[in-house]
Amino acid sequence: MLGEVLYPLVEKIEHGGAAKVTGMLLEMDQPEVLHLIESPEALKTKVAEAMDVLRNVSPTDQLASLSLNDNLES
């Protein structure tokens, strides 16, 4: 339910990474997520932080993630 409310708000800020960022934010405690929904400035800050994390993931980490997913599908 929180994701359904949070996703459109995140999408307005960061269209391309909205799904991934929303997932990251939903890992936070519920009161923190509720605060983000109520505070556009706090949400912008957290979205920017999440995008920084995503940009700084090394290509090796991304490849490891892909290979793990491939093994799960087999």
mmJSON file of the N, C-alpha and C atoms, coordinates in Angstrom:
{"data_MODEL":{"atom_site":{
"group_PDB":["ATOM","ATOM","ATOM","ATOM","ATOM","ATOM","ATOM","ATOM","ATOM","ATOM","ATOM","ATOM","ATOM","ATOM","ATOM","ATOM","ATOM","ATOM","ATOM","ATOM","ATOM","ATOM","ATOM","ATOM","ATOM","ATOM","ATOM","ATOM","ATOM","ATOM","ATOM","ATOM","ATOM","ATOM","ATOM","ATOM","ATOM","ATOM","ATOM","ATOM","ATOM","ATOM","ATOM","ATOM","ATOM","ATOM","ATOM","ATOM","ATOM","ATOM","ATOM","ATOM","ATOM","ATOM","ATOM","ATOM","ATOM","ATOM","ATOM","ATOM","ATOM","ATOM","ATOM","ATOM","ATOM","ATOM","ATOM","ATOM","ATOM","ATOM","ATOM","ATOM","ATOM","ATOM","ATOM","ATOM","ATOM","ATOM","ATOM","ATOM","ATOM","ATOM","ATOM","ATOM","ATOM","ATOM","ATOM","ATOM","ATOM","ATOM","ATOM","ATOM","ATOM","ATOM","ATOM","ATOM","ATOM","ATOM","ATOM","ATOM","ATOM","ATOM","ATOM","ATOM","ATOM","ATOM","ATOM","ATOM","ATOM","ATOM","ATOM","ATOM","ATOM","ATOM","ATOM","ATOM","ATOM","ATOM","ATOM","ATOM","ATOM","ATOM","ATOM","ATOM","ATOM","ATOM","ATOM","ATOM","ATOM","ATOM","ATOM","ATOM","ATOM","ATOM","ATOM","ATOM","ATOM","ATOM","ATOM","ATOM","ATOM","ATOM","ATOM","ATOM","ATOM","ATOM","ATOM","ATOM","ATOM","ATOM","ATOM","ATOM","ATOM","ATOM","ATOM","ATOM","ATOM","ATOM","ATOM","ATOM","ATOM","ATOM","ATOM","ATOM","ATOM","ATOM","ATOM","ATOM","ATOM","ATOM","ATOM","ATOM","ATOM","ATOM","ATOM","ATOM","ATOM","ATOM","ATOM","ATOM","ATOM","ATOM","ATOM","ATOM","ATOM","ATOM","ATOM","ATOM","ATOM","ATOM","ATOM","ATOM","ATOM","ATOM","ATOM","ATOM","ATOM","ATOM","ATOM","ATOM","ATOM","ATOM","ATOM","ATOM","ATOM","ATOM","ATOM","ATOM","ATOM","ATOM","ATOM","ATOM","ATOM","ATOM","ATOM","ATOM","ATOM","ATOM","ATOM","ATOM","ATOM","ATOM"],
"id":[1,2,3,4,5,6,7,8,9,10,11,12,13,14,15,16,17,18,19,20,21,22,23,24,25,26,27,28,29,30,31,32,33,34,35,36,37,38,39,40,41,42,43,44,45,46,47,48,49,50,51,52,53,54,55,56,57,58,59,60,61,62,63,64,65,66,67,68,69,70,71,72,73,74,75,76,77,78,79,80,81,82,83,84,85,86,87,88,89,90,91,92,93,94,95,96,97,98,99,100,101,102,103,104,105,106,107,108,109,110,111,112,113,114,115,116,117,118,119,120,121,122,123,124,125,126,127,128,129,130,131,132,133,134,135,136,137,138,139,140,141,142,143,144,145,146,147,148,149,150,151,152,153,154,155,156,157,158,159,160,161,162,163,164,165,166,167,168,169,170,171,172,173,174,175,176,177,178,179,180,181,182,183,184,185,186,187,188,189,190,191,192,193,194,195,196,197,198,199,200,201,202,203,204,205,206,207,208,209,210,211,212,213,214,215,216,217,218,219,220,221,222],
"type_symbol":["N","C","C","N","C","C","N","C","C","N","C","C","N","C","C","N","C","C","N","C","C","N","C","C","N","C","C","N","C","C","N","C","C","N","C","C","N","C","C","N","C","C","N","C","C","N","C","C","N","C","C","N","C","C","N","C","C","N","C","C","N","C","C","N","C","C","N","C","C","N","C","C","N","C","C","N","C","C","N","C","C","N","C","C","N","C","C","N","C","C","N","C","C","N","C","C","N","C","C","N","C","C","N","C","C","N","C","C","N","C","C","N","C","C","N","C","C","N","C","C","N","C","C","N","C","C","N","C","C","N","C","C","N","C","C","N","C","C","N","C","C","N","C","C","N","C","C","N","C","C","N","C","C","N","C","C","N","C","C","N","C","C","N","C","C","N","C","C","N","C","C","N","C","C","N","C","C","N","C","C","N","C","C","N","C","C","N","C","C","N","C","C","N","C","C","N","C","C","N","C","C","N","C","C","N","C","C","N","C","C","N","C","C","N","C","C","N","C","C","N","C","C"],
"label_atom_id":["N","CA","C","N","CA","C","N","CA","C","N","CA","C","N","CA","C","N","CA","C","N","CA","C","N","CA","C","N","CA","C","N","CA","C","N","CA","C","N","CA","C","N","CA","C","N","CA","C","N","CA","C","N","CA","C","N","CA","C","N","CA","C","N","CA","C","N","CA","C","N","CA","C","N","CA","C","N","CA","C","N","CA","C","N","CA","C","N","CA","C","N","CA","C","N","CA","C","N","CA","C","N","CA","C","N","CA","C","N","CA","C","N","CA","C","N","CA","C","N","CA","C","N","CA","C","N","CA","C","N","CA","C","N","CA","C","N","CA","C","N","CA","C","N","CA","C","N","CA","C","N","CA","C","N","CA","C","N","CA","C","N","CA","C","N","CA","C","N","CA","C","N","CA","C","N","CA","C","N","CA","C","N","CA","C","N","CA","C","N","CA","C","N","CA","C","N","CA","C","N","CA","C","N","CA","C","N","CA","C","N","CA","C","N","CA","C","N","CA","C","N","CA","C","N","CA","C","N","CA","C","N","CA","C","N","CA","C","N","CA","C","N","CA","C","N","CA","C","N","CA","C","N","CA","C","N","CA","C"],
"label_alt_id":[null,null,null,null,null,null,null,null,null,null,null,null,null,null,null,null,null,null,null,null,null,null,null,null,null,null,null,null,null,null,null,null,null,null,null,null,null,null,null,null,null,null,null,null,null,null,null,null,null,null,null,null,null,null,null,null,null,null,null,null,null,null,null,null,null,null,null,null,null,null,null,null,null,null,null,null,null,null,null,null,null,null,null,null,null,null,null,null,null,null,null,null,null,null,null,null,null,null,null,null,null,null,null,null,null,null,null,null,null,null,null,null,null,null,null,null,null,null,null,null,null,null,null,null,null,null,null,null,null,null,null,null,null,null,null,null,null,null,null,null,null,null,null,null,null,null,null,null,null,null,null,null,null,null,null,null,null,null,null,null,null,null,null,null,null,null,null,null,null,null,null,null,null,null,null,null,null,null,null,null,null,null,null,null,null,null,null,null,null,null,null,null,null,null,null,null,null,null,null,null,null,null,null,null,null,null,null,null,null,null,null,null,null,null,null,null,null,null,null,null,null,null],
"label_comp_id":["MET","MET","MET","LEU","LEU","LEU","GLY","GLY","GLY","GLU","GLU","GLU","VAL","VAL","VAL","LEU","LEU","LEU","TYR","TYR","TYR","PRO","PRO","PRO","LEU","LEU","LEU","VAL","VAL","VAL","GLU","GLU","GLU","LYS","LYS","LYS","ILE","ILE","ILE","GLU","GLU","GLU","HIS","HIS","HIS","GLY","GLY","GLY","GLY","GLY","GLY","ALA","ALA","ALA","ALA","ALA","ALA","LYS","LYS","LYS","VAL","VAL","VAL","THR","THR","THR","GLY","GLY","GLY","MET","MET","MET","LEU","LEU","LEU","LEU","LEU","LEU","GLU","GLU","GLU","MET","MET","MET","ASP","ASP","ASP","GLN","GLN","GLN","PRO","PRO","PRO","GLU","GLU","GLU","VAL","VAL","VAL","LEU","LEU","LEU","HIS","HIS","HIS","LEU","LEU","LEU","ILE","ILE","ILE","GLU","GLU","GLU","SER","SER","SER","PRO","PRO","PRO","GLU","GLU","GLU","ALA","ALA","ALA","LEU","LEU","LEU","LYS","LYS","LYS","THR","THR","THR","LYS","LYS","LYS","VAL","VAL","VAL","ALA","ALA","ALA","GLU","GLU","GLU","ALA","ALA","ALA","MET","MET","MET","ASP","ASP","ASP","VAL","VAL","VAL","LEU","LEU","LEU","ARG","ARG","ARG","ASN","ASN","ASN","VAL","VAL","VAL","SER","SER","SER","PRO","PRO","PRO","THR","THR","THR","ASP","ASP","ASP","GLN","GLN","GLN","LEU","LEU","LEU","ALA","ALA","ALA","SER","SER","SER","LEU","LEU","LEU","SER","SER","SER","LEU","LEU","LEU","ASN","ASN","ASN","ASP","ASP","ASP","ASN","ASN","ASN","LEU","LEU","LEU","GLU","GLU","GLU","SER","SER","SER"],
"label_asym_id":["A","A","A","A","A","A","A","A","A","A","A","A","A","A","A","A","A","A","A","A","A","A","A","A","A","A","A","A","A","A","A","A","A","A","A","A","A","A","A","A","A","A","A","A","A","A","A","A","A","A","A","A","A","A","A","A","A","A","A","A","A","A","A","A","A","A","A","A","A","A","A","A","A","A","A","A","A","A","A","A","A","A","A","A","A","A","A","A","A","A","A","A","A","A","A","A","A","A","A","A","A","A","A","A","A","A","A","A","A","A","A","A","A","A","A","A","A","A","A","A","A","A","A","A","A","A","A","A","A","A","A","A","A","A","A","A","A","A","A","A","A","A","A","A","A","A","A","A","A","A","A","A","A","A","A","A","A","A","A","A","A","A","A","A","A","A","A","A","A","A","A","A","A","A","A","A","A","A","A","A","A","A","A","A","A","A","A","A","A","A","A","A","A","A","A","A","A","A","A","A","A","A","A","A","A","A","A","A","A","A","A","A","A","A","A","A","A","A","A","A","A","A"],
"label_entity_id":["1","1","1","1","1","1","1","1","1","1","1","1","1","1","1","1","1","1","1","1","1","1","1","1","1","1","1","1","1","1","1","1","1","1","1","1","1","1","1","1","1","1","1","1","1","1","1","1","1","1","1","1","1","1","1","1","1","1","1","1","1","1","1","1","1","1","1","1","1","1","1","1","1","1","1","1","1","1","1","1","1","1","1","1","1","1","1","1","1","1","1","1","1","1","1","1","1","1","1","1","1","1","1","1","1","1","1","1","1","1","1","1","1","1","1","1","1","1","1","1","1","1","1","1","1","1","1","1","1","1","1","1","1","1","1","1","1","1","1","1","1","1","1","1","1","1","1","1","1","1","1","1","1","1","1","1","1","1","1","1","1","1","1","1","1","1","1","1","1","1","1","1","1","1","1","1","1","1","1","1","1","1","1","1","1","1","1","1","1","1","1","1","1","1","1","1","1","1","1","1","1","1","1","1","1","1","1","1","1","1","1","1","1","1","1","1","1","1","1","1","1","1"],
"label_seq_id":[1,1,1,2,2,2,3,3,3,4,4,4,5,5,5,6,6,6,7,7,7,8,8,8,9,9,9,10,10,10,11,11,11,12,12,12,13,13,13,14,14,14,15,15,15,16,16,16,17,17,17,18,18,18,19,19,19,20,20,20,21,21,21,22,22,22,23,23,23,24,24,24,25,25,25,26,26,26,27,27,27,28,28,28,29,29,29,30,30,30,31,31,31,32,32,32,33,33,33,34,34,34,35,35,35,36,36,36,37,37,37,38,38,38,39,39,39,40,40,40,41,41,41,42,42,42,43,43,43,44,44,44,45,45,45,46,46,46,47,47,47,48,48,48,49,49,49,50,50,50,51,51,51,52,52,52,53,53,53,54,54,54,55,55,55,56,56,56,57,57,57,58,58,58,59,59,59,60,60,60,61,61,61,62,62,62,63,63,63,64,64,64,65,65,65,66,66,66,67,67,67,68,68,68,69,69,69,70,70,70,71,71,71,72,72,72,73,73,73,74,74,74],
"pdbx_PDB_ins_code":[null,null,null,null,null,null,null,null,null,null,null,null,null,null,null,null,null,null,null,null,null,null,null,null,null,null,null,null,null,null,null,null,null,null,null,null,null,null,null,null,null,null,null,null,null,null,null,null,null,null,null,null,null,null,null,null,null,null,null,null,null,null,null,null,null,null,null,null,null,null,null,null,null,null,null,null,null,null,null,null,null,null,null,null,null,null,null,null,null,null,null,null,null,null,null,null,null,null,null,null,null,null,null,null,null,null,null,null,null,null,null,null,null,null,null,null,null,null,null,null,null,null,null,null,null,null,null,null,null,null,null,null,null,null,null,null,null,null,null,null,null,null,null,null,null,null,null,null,null,null,null,null,null,null,null,null,null,null,null,null,null,null,null,null,null,null,null,null,null,null,null,null,null,null,null,null,null,null,null,null,null,null,null,null,null,null,null,null,null,null,null,null,null,null,null,null,null,null,null,null,null,null,null,null,null,null,null,null,null,null,null,null,null,null,null,null,null,null,null,null,null,null],
"Cartn_x":[0.819,0.0,0.867,1.884,2.755,3.436,3.804,4.456,3.574,2.282,1.34,1.22,1.431,1.396,2.755,3.811,5.161,5.647,5.35,5.882,5.578,4.329,4.075,4.825,5.035,5.783,7.245,7.809,9.202,9.335,8.366,8.41,8.44,7.788,7.815,9.216,9.985,11.33,12.367,12.249,13.253,12.535,12.154,11.33,12.022,13.255,13.948,14.214,14.456,14.799,13.725,12.51,11.445,11.181,11.151,10.838,11.929,13.172,14.292,14.376,14.242,14.323,13.168,11.975,10.828,11.089,11.612,11.943,12.951,13.938,14.944,14.311,13.451,12.819,11.872,11.234,10.305,11.02,12.333,13.102,13.302,12.98,13.086,11.927,12.051,10.963,9.717,8.556,7.297,7.114,7.417,7.249,8.12,9.305,10.173,9.575,9.01,8.383,7.178,6.398,5.244,5.693,6.802,7.344,7.723,8.32,8.699,7.476,6.407,5.172,4.595,4.745,4.178,5.097,6.378,7.343,8.063,7.631,8.276,9.781,10.215,11.645,12.439,11.902,12.578,12.631,11.563,11.529,12.577,12.673,13.683,15.084,15.343,16.662,16.948,15.984,16.185,16.293,15.522,15.609,17.001,17.507,18.855,19.898,19.75,20.683,20.622,19.425,19.261,19.875,19.688,20.266,21.79,22.342,23.799,24.304,23.591,23.976,23.929,22.863,22.732,23.82,24.167,25.211,26.587,26.774,28.084,28.258,27.266,27.408,28.384,29.386,30.401,29.837,30.377,29.924,30.08,31.085,31.28,30.101,29.636,28.478,27.242,27.089,25.934,25.998,27.175,27.325,27.071,27.543,27.312,25.821,25.125,23.685,22.989,23.414,22.818,23.071,24.281,24.584,23.812,23.584,22.779,21.346,20.814,19.452,19.356,20.373,20.37,20.339,21.082,21.108,19.763,19.054,17.754,16.721,16.86,15.888,16.103,17.284,17.598,16.843],
"Cartn_y":[-1.196,0.0,1.265,1.298,2.476,2.663,1.562,1.641,2.278,2.011,2.577,4.09,4.57,6.01,6.636,5.933,6.468,6.51,5.475,5.374,6.602,7.065,8.243,9.492,9.61,10.76,10.677,9.483,9.279,9.471,8.988,9.083,10.538,11.423,12.847,13.433,12.861,13.371,12.675,11.366,10.553,9.509,9.907,9.035,7.717,7.798,6.609,5.548,5.959,4.994,4.852,5.233,5.286,3.943,2.88,1.572,1.137,1.263,0.851,1.725,3.026,3.95,3.705,3.5,3.221,1.965,0.938,-0.286,-0.039,0.784,1.107,1.858,2.807,3.603,2.756,1.785,0.932,0.008,-0.096,-0.874,-0.111,1.175,1.991,1.649,2.093,1.889,2.647,2.087,2.664,4.131,4.52,5.946,6.869,6.395,7.197,7.332,6.251,6.29,7.232,7.164,8.059,9.517,9.781,11.144,11.597,10.697,11.045,11.358,10.622,10.856,12.232,12.626,13.9,15.096,14.85,15.939,15.869,16.679,16.656,16.932,17.81,18.124,16.936,16.258,15.074,13.979,13.844,12.835,13.143,14.403,14.785,14.439,14.697,14.407,12.911,12.108,10.652,10.07,10.591,10.116,10.425,11.614,11.979,11.051,10.737,9.817,8.431,7.962,6.637,6.609,7.672,7.726,7.766,8.447,8.446,7.036,6.304,4.923,4.092,4.237,3.461,3.815,5.075,5.497,4.988,4.796,4.396,2.892,2.129,0.676,0.321,-0.443,-0.782,-1.752,-1.735,-2.679,-4.134,-4.421,-5.781,-6.192,-5.267,-5.554,-5.807,-5.03,-5.213,-6.566,-6.96,-8.252,-9.397,-9.261,-10.299,-10.453,-9.343,-9.382,-10.091,-9.789,-10.435,-11.937,-12.324,-13.752,-14.483,-13.838,-14.465,-14.653,-13.648,-13.761,-14.862,-14.983,-16.026,-17.408,-17.583,-18.88,-19.22,-18.216,-18.453,-18.896,-18.417,-18.745,-20.136,-20.688,-21.987,-23.115],
"Cartn_z":[0.0,0.0,0.0,0.849,0.859,-0.49,-1.108,-2.407,-3.46,-3.383,-4.35,-4.198,-2.99,-2.742,-3.054,-2.671,-2.802,-4.252,-5.015,-6.382,-7.249,-7.318,-8.177,-7.712,-6.413,-5.896,-6.307,-6.218,-6.623,-8.13,-8.872,-10.335,-10.806,-10.075,-10.434,-10.277,-9.344,-9.068,-9.942,-10.055,-10.765,-11.603,-12.799,-13.645,-13.988,-14.426,-14.913,-13.862,-12.642,-11.598,-10.545,-10.866,-9.862,-9.191,-9.958,-9.371,-8.397,-8.813,-7.964,-6.709,-6.889,-5.753,-4.786,-5.316,-4.446,-3.625,-4.253,-3.527,-2.426,-2.722,-1.708,-0.535,-0.843,0.214,1.062,0.442,1.186,2.173,2.061,3.029,4.336,4.322,5.534,6.473,7.723,8.681,8.223,8.53,8.07,8.472,9.721,10.057,9.196,8.828,7.967,6.569,6.057,4.731,4.758,5.809,5.934,5.952,6.625,6.648,5.237,4.462,3.09,2.238,2.461,1.707,2.045,3.298,3.751,3.505,3.278,3.14,1.791,0.835,-0.486,-0.433,0.447,0.534,1.068,2.085,2.621,1.561,0.793,-0.266,-1.332,-1.738,-2.739,-2.256,-0.991,-0.425,-0.453,-0.031,0.002,-1.403,-2.333,-3.719,-4.273,-3.984,-4.446,-3.831,-2.545,-1.884,-2.532,-2.792,-3.406,-4.802,-5.565,-6.907,-6.844,-5.856,-5.675,-5.415,-4.574,-4.284,-5.561,-6.323,-7.559,-8.57,-8.648,-9.593,-9.179,-7.887,-7.38,-7.248,-7.651,-7.644,-8.758,-8.409,-9.41,-10.444,-11.651,-12.682,-12.231,-11.427,-10.921,-10.05,-9.197,-8.353,-9.204,-10.264,-11.139,-11.837,-12.292,-12.957,-11.982,-10.763,-9.757,-9.503,-9.459,-9.246,-10.404,-11.619,-12.784,-12.773,-12.435,-12.454,-11.365,-10.229,-9.181,-9.657,-10.33,-10.849,-11.893,-12.731,-13.756,-13.111,-12.031,-11.355,-10.729,-10.268,-9.651,-10.681,-11.896,-12.934,-13.511,-13.36,-13.965,-13.308],
"occupancy":[1.0,1.0,1.0,1.0,1.0,1.0,1.0,1.0,1.0,1.0,1.0,1.0,1.0,1.0,1.0,1.0,1.0,1.0,1.0,1.0,1.0,1.0,1.0,1.0,1.0,1.0,1.0,1.0,1.0,1.0,1.0,1.0,1.0,1.0,1.0,1.0,1.0,1.0,1.0,1.0,1.0,1.0,1.0,1.0,1.0,1.0,1.0,1.0,1.0,1.0,1.0,1.0,1.0,1.0,1.0,1.0,1.0,1.0,1.0,1.0,1.0,1.0,1.0,1.0,1.0,1.0,1.0,1.0,1.0,1.0,1.0,1.0,1.0,1.0,1.0,1.0,1.0,1.0,1.0,1.0,1.0,1.0,1.0,1.0,1.0,1.0,1.0,1.0,1.0,1.0,1.0,1.0,1.0,1.0,1.0,1.0,1.0,1.0,1.0,1.0,1.0,1.0,1.0,1.0,1.0,1.0,1.0,1.0,1.0,1.0,1.0,1.0,1.0,1.0,1.0,1.0,1.0,1.0,1.0,1.0,1.0,1.0,1.0,1.0,1.0,1.0,1.0,1.0,1.0,1.0,1.0,1.0,1.0,1.0,1.0,1.0,1.0,1.0,1.0,1.0,1.0,1.0,1.0,1.0,1.0,1.0,1.0,1.0,1.0,1.0,1.0,1.0,1.0,1.0,1.0,1.0,1.0,1.0,1.0,1.0,1.0,1.0,1.0,1.0,1.0,1.0,1.0,1.0,1.0,1.0,1.0,1.0,1.0,1.0,1.0,1.0,1.0,1.0,1.0,1.0,1.0,1.0,1.0,1.0,1.0,1.0,1.0,1.0,1.0,1.0,1.0,1.0,1.0,1.0,1.0,1.0,1.0,1.0,1.0,1.0,1.0,1.0,1.0,1.0,1.0,1.0,1.0,1.0,1.0,1.0,1.0,1.0,1.0,1.0,1.0,1.0,1.0,1.0,1.0,1.0,1.0,1.0],
"B_iso_or_equiv":[0.0,0.0,0.0,0.0,0.0,0.0,0.0,0.0,0.0,0.0,0.0,0.0,0.0,0.0,0.0,0.0,0.0,0.0,0.0,0.0,0.0,0.0,0.0,0.0,0.0,0.0,0.0,0.0,0.0,0.0,0.0,0.0,0.0,0.0,0.0,0.0,0.0,0.0,0.0,0.0,0.0,0.0,0.0,0.0,0.0,0.0,0.0,0.0,0.0,0.0,0.0,0.0,0.0,0.0,0.0,0.0,0.0,0.0,0.0,0.0,0.0,0.0,0.0,0.0,0.0,0.0,0.0,0.0,0.0,0.0,0.0,0.0,0.0,0.0,0.0,0.0,0.0,0.0,0.0,0.0,0.0,0.0,0.0,0.0,0.0,0.0,0.0,0.0,0.0,0.0,0.0,0.0,0.0,0.0,0.0,0.0,0.0,0.0,0.0,0.0,0.0,0.0,0.0,0.0,0.0,0.0,0.0,0.0,0.0,0.0,0.0,0.0,0.0,0.0,0.0,0.0,0.0,0.0,0.0,0.0,0.0,0.0,0.0,0.0,0.0,0.0,0.0,0.0,0.0,0.0,0.0,0.0,0.0,0.0,0.0,0.0,0.0,0.0,0.0,0.0,0.0,0.0,0.0,0.0,0.0,0.0,0.0,0.0,0.0,0.0,0.0,0.0,0.0,0.0,0.0,0.0,0.0,0.0,0.0,0.0,0.0,0.0,0.0,0.0,0.0,0.0,0.0,0.0,0.0,0.0,0.0,0.0,0.0,0.0,0.0,0.0,0.0,0.0,0.0,0.0,0.0,0.0,0.0,0.0,0.0,0.0,0.0,0.0,0.0,0.0,0.0,0.0,0.0,0.0,0.0,0.0,0.0,0.0,0.0,0.0,0.0,0.0,0.0,0.0,0.0,0.0,0.0,0.0,0.0,0.0,0.0,0.0,0.0,0.0,0.0,0.0,0.0,0.0,0.0,0.0,0.0,0.0],
"pdbx_formal_charge":[null,null,null,null,null,null,null,null,null,null,null,null,null,null,null,null,null,null,null,null,null,null,null,null,null,null,null,null,null,null,null,null,null,null,null,null,null,null,null,null,null,null,null,null,null,null,null,null,null,null,null,null,null,null,null,null,null,null,null,null,null,null,null,null,null,null,null,null,null,null,null,null,null,null,null,null,null,null,null,null,null,null,null,null,null,null,null,null,null,null,null,null,null,null,null,null,null,null,null,null,null,null,null,null,null,null,null,null,null,null,null,null,null,null,null,null,null,null,null,null,null,null,null,null,null,null,null,null,null,null,null,null,null,null,null,null,null,null,null,null,null,null,null,null,null,null,null,null,null,null,null,null,null,null,null,null,null,null,null,null,null,null,null,null,null,null,null,null,null,null,null,null,null,null,null,null,null,null,null,null,null,null,null,null,null,null,null,null,null,null,null,null,null,null,null,null,null,null,null,null,null,null,null,null,null,null,null,null,null,null,null,null,null,null,null,null,null,null,null,null,null,null],
"auth_seq_id":[1,1,1,2,2,2,3,3,3,4,4,4,5,5,5,6,6,6,7,7,7,8,8,8,9,9,9,10,10,10,11,11,11,12,12,12,13,13,13,14,14,14,15,15,15,16,16,16,17,17,17,18,18,18,19,19,19,20,20,20,21,21,21,22,22,22,23,23,23,24,24,24,25,25,25,26,26,26,27,27,27,28,28,28,29,29,29,30,30,30,31,31,31,32,32,32,33,33,33,34,34,34,35,35,35,36,36,36,37,37,37,38,38,38,39,39,39,40,40,40,41,41,41,42,42,42,43,43,43,44,44,44,45,45,45,46,46,46,47,47,47,48,48,48,49,49,49,50,50,50,51,51,51,52,52,52,53,53,53,54,54,54,55,55,55,56,56,56,57,57,57,58,58,58,59,59,59,60,60,60,61,61,61,62,62,62,63,63,63,64,64,64,65,65,65,66,66,66,67,67,67,68,68,68,69,69,69,70,70,70,71,71,71,72,72,72,73,73,73,74,74,74],
"auth_comp_id":["MET","MET","MET","LEU","LEU","LEU","GLY","GLY","GLY","GLU","GLU","GLU","VAL","VAL","VAL","LEU","LEU","LEU","TYR","TYR","TYR","PRO","PRO","PRO","LEU","LEU","LEU","VAL","VAL","VAL","GLU","GLU","GLU","LYS","LYS","LYS","ILE","ILE","ILE","GLU","GLU","GLU","HIS","HIS","HIS","GLY","GLY","GLY","GLY","GLY","GLY","ALA","ALA","ALA","ALA","ALA","ALA","LYS","LYS","LYS","VAL","VAL","VAL","THR","THR","THR","GLY","GLY","GLY","MET","MET","MET","LEU","LEU","LEU","LEU","LEU","LEU","GLU","GLU","GLU","MET","MET","MET","ASP","ASP","ASP","GLN","GLN","GLN","PRO","PRO","PRO","GLU","GLU","GLU","VAL","VAL","VAL","LEU","LEU","LEU","HIS","HIS","HIS","LEU","LEU","LEU","ILE","ILE","ILE","GLU","GLU","GLU","SER","SER","SER","PRO","PRO","PRO","GLU","GLU","GLU","ALA","ALA","ALA","LEU","LEU","LEU","LYS","LYS","LYS","THR","THR","THR","LYS","LYS","LYS","VAL","VAL","VAL","ALA","ALA","ALA","GLU","GLU","GLU","ALA","ALA","ALA","MET","MET","MET","ASP","ASP","ASP","VAL","VAL","VAL","LEU","LEU","LEU","ARG","ARG","ARG","ASN","ASN","ASN","VAL","VAL","VAL","SER","SER","SER","PRO","PRO","PRO","THR","THR","THR","ASP","ASP","ASP","GLN","GLN","GLN","LEU","LEU","LEU","ALA","ALA","ALA","SER","SER","SER","LEU","LEU","LEU","SER","SER","SER","LEU","LEU","LEU","ASN","ASN","ASN","ASP","ASP","ASP","ASN","ASN","ASN","LEU","LEU","LEU","GLU","GLU","GLU","SER","SER","SER"],
"auth_asym_id":["A","A","A","A","A","A","A","A","A","A","A","A","A","A","A","A","A","A","A","A","A","A","A","A","A","A","A","A","A","A","A","A","A","A","A","A","A","A","A","A","A","A","A","A","A","A","A","A","A","A","A","A","A","A","A","A","A","A","A","A","A","A","A","A","A","A","A","A","A","A","A","A","A","A","A","A","A","A","A","A","A","A","A","A","A","A","A","A","A","A","A","A","A","A","A","A","A","A","A","A","A","A","A","A","A","A","A","A","A","A","A","A","A","A","A","A","A","A","A","A","A","A","A","A","A","A","A","A","A","A","A","A","A","A","A","A","A","A","A","A","A","A","A","A","A","A","A","A","A","A","A","A","A","A","A","A","A","A","A","A","A","A","A","A","A","A","A","A","A","A","A","A","A","A","A","A","A","A","A","A","A","A","A","A","A","A","A","A","A","A","A","A","A","A","A","A","A","A","A","A","A","A","A","A","A","A","A","A","A","A","A","A","A","A","A","A","A","A","A","A","A","A"],
"auth_atom_id":["N","CA","C","N","CA","C","N","CA","C","N","CA","C","N","CA","C","N","CA","C","N","CA","C","N","CA","C","N","CA","C","N","CA","C","N","CA","C","N","CA","C","N","CA","C","N","CA","C","N","CA","C","N","CA","C","N","CA","C","N","CA","C","N","CA","C","N","CA","C","N","CA","C","N","CA","C","N","CA","C","N","CA","C","N","CA","C","N","CA","C","N","CA","C","N","CA","C","N","CA","C","N","CA","C","N","CA","C","N","CA","C","N","CA","C","N","CA","C","N","CA","C","N","CA","C","N","CA","C","N","CA","C","N","CA","C","N","CA","C","N","CA","C","N","CA","C","N","CA","C","N","CA","C","N","CA","C","N","CA","C","N","CA","C","N","CA","C","N","CA","C","N","CA","C","N","CA","C","N","CA","C","N","CA","C","N","CA","C","N","CA","C","N","CA","C","N","CA","C","N","CA","C","N","CA","C","N","CA","C","N","CA","C","N","CA","C","N","CA","C","N","CA","C","N","CA","C","N","CA","C","N","CA","C","N","CA","C","N","CA","C","N","CA","C","N","CA","C","N","CA","C","N","CA","C","N","CA","C"],
"pdbx_PDB_model_num":[1,1,1,1,1,1,1,1,1,1,1,1,1,1,1,1,1,1,1,1,1,1,1,1,1,1,1,1,1,1,1,1,1,1,1,1,1,1,1,1,1,1,1,1,1,1,1,1,1,1,1,1,1,1,1,1,1,1,1,1,1,1,1,1,1,1,1,1,1,1,1,1,1,1,1,1,1,1,1,1,1,1,1,1,1,1,1,1,1,1,1,1,1,1,1,1,1,1,1,1,1,1,1,1,1,1,1,1,1,1,1,1,1,1,1,1,1,1,1,1,1,1,1,1,1,1,1,1,1,1,1,1,1,1,1,1,1,1,1,1,1,1,1,1,1,1,1,1,1,1,1,1,1,1,1,1,1,1,1,1,1,1,1,1,1,1,1,1,1,1,1,1,1,1,1,1,1,1,1,1,1,1,1,1,1,1,1,1,1,1,1,1,1,1,1,1,1,1,1,1,1,1,1,1,1,1,1,1,1,1,1,1,1,1,1,1,1,1,1,1,1,1]
}}}
